[in-house]
Amino acid sequence: MKISFKRRSQQLLLPSLIWTVAIFSGLGITGCSDSEVAPTDNFVKIYNNELFDISYNPLDVKQTADGTYIILSTANETDTYLLRVNESGEFISDTIISTPYTNPLSELFLVNDEYHFFSMDNVTLSTYLLKVNLSDSNQVPELVQSFPGIIYPLHASQVPDGGFLIQSYNRDARSTSLTKLDAGFNQSWQSEYEVLEDVEASIIAKFAGTGERTLPYFTGASEDGSIYFLNGFYNFSFSLLFVNASNGDLLGTLNGLREETGVSAAVHLTGDQYALSRFSFEENFILPTGTINIRGNEFSGEIGGNEFPEMLPHARVIVKKLMINGIDAIVYGTETKSKQIALYIYDATDGSLINAKYFGNTNPYEFGNFSLTDEGGMAVIGRTFVAGRFPRVAFFKMSQEEVNSLVQ
C-alpha cells in the first residue's frame, strides 16, 4: 500500500569544504577530516532547507547495503521524516509522511534486507509497521501491517529470536502493555502491568512534544533472550520492569520515584550484570557494570553509579554493547549542558572508562542516536539549530581508524 507524502526538495549547490560553510541541501558543514581522508570516511553534515516552519528531530540512522544511509526523524514533533544520503553524506532524497502515520518509534529494523519501523495512527492511536521503500526514488514507505490492539506505542526493539517487543499504554485499563511479536510480526503474547494513577496526560505530552521533558521509554532483552525488560509507568512510578520472555509475567522491578527518579537506559551484559544510566531529579548517573536483582523489588536510587554533572538534566541517553577494535565496549550516547553530543566508552569486562568523544563546537547540538557502519566506522546523528533557531538534522561520520583509536 502506497502512502501519501510531502517531499521537501533539497539541492546540492556547492561542494562541501573542510571547516567551511557550504550550501548542501541549503546548508552543509564539513569537518573532522583532512586531504588524506576519503570524504566517505569522516564528515559532518547539516541538512537545511527553506522551510522555516518545520523542525526536525532525528531518531535513528542505518547504513544500507549499497552504502547509503537512511535517517529516521520526526518533523514538527509528530510527522514522520525519512532522509536518504549517499556514502559521503550528500543529500539524495527526503520524504515527510503526515497523517495517519505519525510519531515513529525511534529505531529502524533490518528484516529480510529491508528497513522497517513502527508508527502510530493519529486518530485511533493504534500501531502500524512500515517498510522503507529504497526502490522508490522518494523513499515513500509501504504499509506492511496494522496492530489495532496496540494503543499508544511508546517503544519497539528487536530481540534475539528475531521477534519484536512493543511497549504501549492501554488507556482503558490504565496499564503499561508489552506485546511480543514473532519474526513474522505475528503476536505471540501481550501482558499488562497496572498503573495506579492516571498518566495519560504525560503520555499525550510525549507524543505531542509539549512536555518539559521526554521520559525514557525503552525495551530490551537479555543476551540469551530469556528475560525481557521495559521502562515505563508501573504502580505509582516510572520503573524498569523485568519479565519472563515466554509469557510476559512480571519477575521483578527497579522502581523509580514518581517521574523524578528512574533508569534512563539499560543494556544486558551477562548474568545479572547490566550497564545502566539513571536520573534523579536533575542529576545523571552512569553505572557501566552493575548487578541487578531482576527478581527483586528495588529502588533505582540505591544502585549507585558515577554522577556526570556535565550531562544535561533529563538528557536523552542510549547505551549499546559494541565490539570495537576487538574489545567488548559499552558506549553511552547523550548530550551535555554545553550543547555537545557526547559518547562515553567503557570496557565491558571491568567497567573502566576508556575514552570520551564530543561532537559540536560552534553550533549547539542535541543527541539523537548512533550505529556502527559496515566498514567499522560510526554514524552519529543529532540536531542543531541553524541561525540559532531552526532545528535541523546533523550527521557525524567517523572512520574505522578514528573509532578504533577511541578504544586503544
N, C-alpha and C positions, 0 to 999 in steps of 0.2 A: 504493500500500500504506500503510495507516494504522499508526502506531507507538504502542505503549503509553507512557503518560507519567504523571508525578505532577504535579499542579498545586498550587502554593503560593498560596493565596488571600491577597490583599492588598487593603486598602481605604483610601480617602481619608477621613479623619475630620475634619481641619481644613484650611482653606486655608493655603497657604504664604505666609509674610510675609517682608519684607526683613530679613535678618540675624536672623531669629527662628526658633528651633527649632519645627517644627510636625509634626503627625502626617501622614505621607504614606507609605502603604504601611508603616505602622509608625513611620517617622521620615522627615522631609524637611527639608532646609536650603536656603534660597533666598538668594542674594546677588548681587552684581555687577550691580545694577540700581537704577533709581530710578523715580519716578512718571511720568516722561516716556518710559520704555522699555516697549514691549509685553512681556507675560510670555513671549511666544514668542521674543523676540529674545535676551534674556540671562537665564539662570537657572542655579542649581546645585541638583541633587537627589541625595539619598542614599536608596537603596531598601532598607529594612529589613523584617524580619518576625520573627515569634515563634519561628522555628525556629533555635534557638541551636546546633544540631549541624551546621549547613550553612555552608560557606564558599564565597564566590563569587569568581571571578577573570575579569574582563571581557577579551574578546579583540578585538571589533570593534563598530563602530556605523555604521549606514547609515540614511539617510532614505528613506522610501518615497514612492511617487507621491502619496499622499494627505496627505503632510506629517508622518505619524507616524514613529517611529524604532524600528528593531529593534536590540537589543543582544544579541550572542552572547557567552556566557560558559561557563566550566566551573563545576560545582558539586561541591564535595568532590574537586577535582583531576581527576576522570575523567568524571563525568556531564556531559551537555550541557544548558545552561540558556539558554532564549530569553525575553527580556523585551521587551515592546512598551509604548511610552509615547506619549502624544499630543504635539502640537506645542509644548505648554508643559512637557513633561517629566512629566506626570501619568500615573500607572500605568493601563494598560488591562488587560493580562493577562500571565501568565507560564506557562512550562512547563518542567519538568525531565524529560529523557529519560534513562533509565538503560539498562541492557543491552538489546541488544548494541551500541547506537550510542554509543560513548564517545569521549573525547578528541578533540573537534572541533578542526580546524585553524583557525588564527587569522585567517580572513578570510571575509567574506560577498561573494559574487559575483552581480552582476546579469546574468541570462540570460533573454532574452525577457520582460523586465519582471517577473521573479520572482527572489527571492534564494535562492541555493544555498550549501551549504557541504559540506566533506568531513569524514568522521569515521572512526573505527576500530572494527572488531569486537573486543570484549573477549576473545573466545576464539580465533578464527582469526587475529587481528591484521591482517586484510585491510582494505580500504578501501571506504567507502560514499560515495555522493553523495546528499545530502538536499536537499529543497526546502522552504523556509518557506511554510507554507500560510496566507496572510493572510485567506483567506475563512473559515477556521475560527476561531471566537471564542477558542479556546485556543492558536492558533498551532502546533498539532501538525504537525510536518513530515512530508513524504511521502518514502518511499524512491524515488529515481529510478534508481539504477544501482549495481551491485556491481562491485568490481575485485579478484577473488581473487588476481591476480598481483602486487598491490602490497601488500607487507607492511610493517608499522611505518611508516605515513605520518607524515612529520615536518613538511612544509610544502607549501602549494599557492599558486600565483599565476596570474593571467591574463596572457597575452602579446598582442602587438599584432595577431596574426591572429585573435584571438577564442578561441584554444585555451587550454590549461592546462598547467602544469608541476606534477608532484607529486614531491617528494623523499621517499625512503623508505630503509629499511635492510633489505638481504637477509641475514637471519641465517644462512642455509645457506651462501651464498657468501662471507660476511663482506665485504660490499661496500656502499657507498653507491649507491643507484639513483636515476635520474632518468627519469621517464616523461612523454612528450609526448602530450597528448590534443588532438584537434581540437575545433572549436566544438560539435560534436555529441556530445562525450565518447567518441569512438572513439579507440583507441590508435593513434598514428602510429609511435612507436618507444619503446624502453626501453634505456637504457645503464647499465652498471655501472662503478664506479670502486673499485678494490681498496683494502681496509683491511688493513693488515699486522699488526694485533693485535686481540684480542677486545674490542670496545667495547659489547657487548650490555648489560652492567650499566649503563653510562651511558645507553643508550637507554631501558632499563626505568625508570631513575630519573626520566627526563624525563616519561614517561607517568604514573608513579605519584606524581610530585611529591615524591619523597623525597630528591632530591639537594640538596647545599648551594647549587646554583645551576642555572639552566636555560641550556643552551648555545644560542647564537643561530642556529638553523637558519633559512635563508631561501632563496628562489629569485627570479629576475628575468630581465629581458631588456633588450637594448639598444633604443633608441627605434625603430630600423628593423626590429627583430625578427630580425636576422641572427645575433646572439650571445645565448646563454643563460648564466646563471651560477647557481651553487648553493653554499651554505655548509654544510659538513659534514665528516665524517671522510674522510680520504684518506691512504693510506700510514700514517704514524705520528701524524698531527697533524690538528687541526681547521683546515680550509683553505677558501679561496674558489677554486672551480674555474670556468673559462670553457670553454664547449663550443660546437661547431657546431650551429646551430639546425636544420639539415636532418637530422641523424642522431645527435646527442649525442656525437660524437667529441671527446675532450679536446683543447683548444687550449693552455691554459696554467694556471698555478696561482699563487696568492698564499698561501704556506704560513704556517701558524701554528707554534707550538712546543707539541707535545702539546695539552693543553686549556688551557694557561696564557696563550697569546697568540693573537690572531687578529682577524678582522674581525667586527664586531657588527651592521653594517647597511651597505647599499650601494644606490645608485640611479644609473643611467646618465644622463649629461648630454649629451655629444656627442663623436663620435670616440672617442679613448681616455681621455676625461675622465669621472671618476666622483666622486660625493660619497659619502664613507665615514665610518664611525666604527670604531674598533678598540679592543681591550683588551689590556693587557699586565699580567699578574698582577692587581693590584687597581687599576690606573690606567686611565683612559679618555681617548681622544684623538678629536678631530673633525677631519676633513680635508674641507672643503666643496667644494674643487675639486682633484683630483689626477689626474695622468697615470699610468695603469696599463698596463703591457705585458701585454696579455691573452694573448699567445703566448709569454710568458716563464715562468721558474720563479723567482719572487722570494719574499722573506721579508716578512711583513706588518709586522714591527717596523722595517723600513727605509723605510717610505713617509712617515714623519713625521706631521704633524698637530699641532693645538693641544691641550695637556693641559687637561682640565677637572676640577680637584680637587674641585669641588662635586658631581660626579656620584657616585652610589652605586656602589661596586665591583660589577662584574658586572651593571650595570644593564641592563634591557630598553631597547633603542633601536630606533626606527623612523624612517626617513628617507624623505621624499617630495618630489618636484618638483611644485610647485603654481603656478598663475597667481593672484596675489593683487594686486588693485588695479592691474592692468595690468603687473605686474612678475613675471618668472620668479623664483620664490623656492624655496629649498631649506629645508625645515622638518624639524628633528630633534625627536622627542618622546622624553622619557626621565624619570628621576626623580633627585632629589638626596639627599644624605646627611641633609638636614634634613627629609626625607619630604615634599617637594613635587613635583608634576608640573611639568616644565619643557619649554617649546618654545623652541628656538634657531632663529632665522630668518636666512638668509643670501641674498645676491644671487647668483643662479646664473651671472651673467656674469663676475664677478670674485672671487667667494668671500668678499666682505666681510660682516661681521656687521652685520645691520640692526637686530635687536632681540631681546629675550628676554622671554618671558611665563611667569609662575609661577602655579600654582593650588594653593590649600590653605594655610590659616594655622593654625587651631585644631586641626584633625584631621590625623593622618598620612595621606598619600596615596601610592599606588603607581601607576605609569603603565600604561595599557592600550593605547589606540590613539586615532587622531583621523581626521576626514574633513571635507571641505567640505560644506556644506549647499546646497540648491538655490538659496537666495537669496544665497549668497556668504558666509554665516556659517561657523562651525566648531563641530563637535561633538567633545568630548574626553571620553574615558571613562578611569576608573581604579578603584581600590578603596580604601576607607578602612576603619577599624576602629571600629565603633560600641562605645562604652563601653571602647575601647582593646583589644578582643579578638574582636569578631565581624566577620569580613571581609565587606563589602558593596559593591555596585556604586555608583559615584559618576558623575554625568553633569554636565559643564560645557558650557553652550551660550553661544557668543559671537555677537553680531550681526555683520552685514556691516560696519557702521560701525566696530565695535571691531576686527575683523580687518584691515580696510583701514588703520586707524590704526597698525597694527604695522609697516607697510612704507612709511610716508610718509617 
